[in-house]
Amino acid sequence: MRGRVCSDFAVCVRVFALLAFIAPLEPCVSDPAIPATGRLANTAISTTVDSALAKEYLAGASSYDAGIGSPMGRIALIEERFRGRPLDWVTLKKLSEVTSPDFATIYFIKRCLTNYSNELFQTAYANEFQRIESLIQERAWLGTVRNSVRGYRFLFIPGFHYLTDPTSGADFLNQRTLMRALGIDVQLAATQEDGTIEENAQIIAQTIRSESRYHPKLILVSTSKSGPETALALGRILGPGETNSVRAWISVGGLIRGTPLANRAMALPQSWIIPLIFSLQKVSFRSVPDLTTRASRARMESIRLPQHILVVEYVAAPLSGDIAEDVRARYRYLRKYGPNDGLTLLADELIPGGVTIIEPGVDHFYRDPEINMKSLAIANVVAGALNDRSSLRR
């Protein structure tokens, strides 16, 4: 939901570039780039992939030839082997080793959408985006907003360094401006731009308490680092009854279980060098320890989100040919851990009890010229689902 919104994230890109590069240099070996086409998550895909088997998997071709020795036969056997395993980073890392990271990414997308609620939301999202696109072509902007949306206040929770670089999009300025122009009630939660997870979670919790006095129907929208901050506020800091006004939470590219890039920054000798470089860049290092996978996964184990909150994860799921050049070094480093978006592992964005909407073809920074329309589509779908909870089969 960020687009150039949380997408061009110039400062964040610079910071995580530091995390990626300040380490012993690795061999510079190009990944295979095999042209491939197909459909994923109701979206036509034309890109390159890292293996012939991933190409076949994307195309879904040769389905008439599903013998054991055929590509589709091999794919069927692999799917059967991994079907009973949890959809977590361990499973996807193993699958990447058996096949390739692109194959595991396609598997992640397909398996997410075997879940009824995920498939329902994905289809609704695709249909709603097409409806909005048609209305815009007709210059019927006011019709793009569903009536169901107007009863909610959208509380946007910004990402890293949203004040230092107001043009970066970490403050959701594009979304807030568009939605406000269309008559939607929006507000920005003023967190510390380089605060720790705990500090910002406390601010978010207090903001929810304050907003709840006047707005009984809130939809939270977080991005990247503000994902784990929001989870902590909702699932541990706020007490029973304090989240009653929060009807939904949309996590956009959430670093819910951290990133191995932070692990790298905290390991010797990088942990001696990187804080100094951060200081020279006028960027605080103090939130980096909170983003290690060990700290983040332990934190999530202690979080229990209120069951009445509809949680939606909006996950960018790129194949290797979709990665932007300024993200590629980080993406390649993370490939050893499995499918990733160039900043975090795809499975580590999933939230227990949440519904997943996949955005194929883009990396963590959601550089998509249609992202504002897609953001509005998600808002319409979520508000519609809240007004018709019977549509959910959770």
Order of alpha helices (4+ residues) and beta strands (2+ residues): alpha-beta-beta-alpha-alpha-alpha-alpha-alpha-beta-alpha-beta-alpha-beta-alpha-beta-alpha-alpha-alpha-beta-alpha-beta-alpha
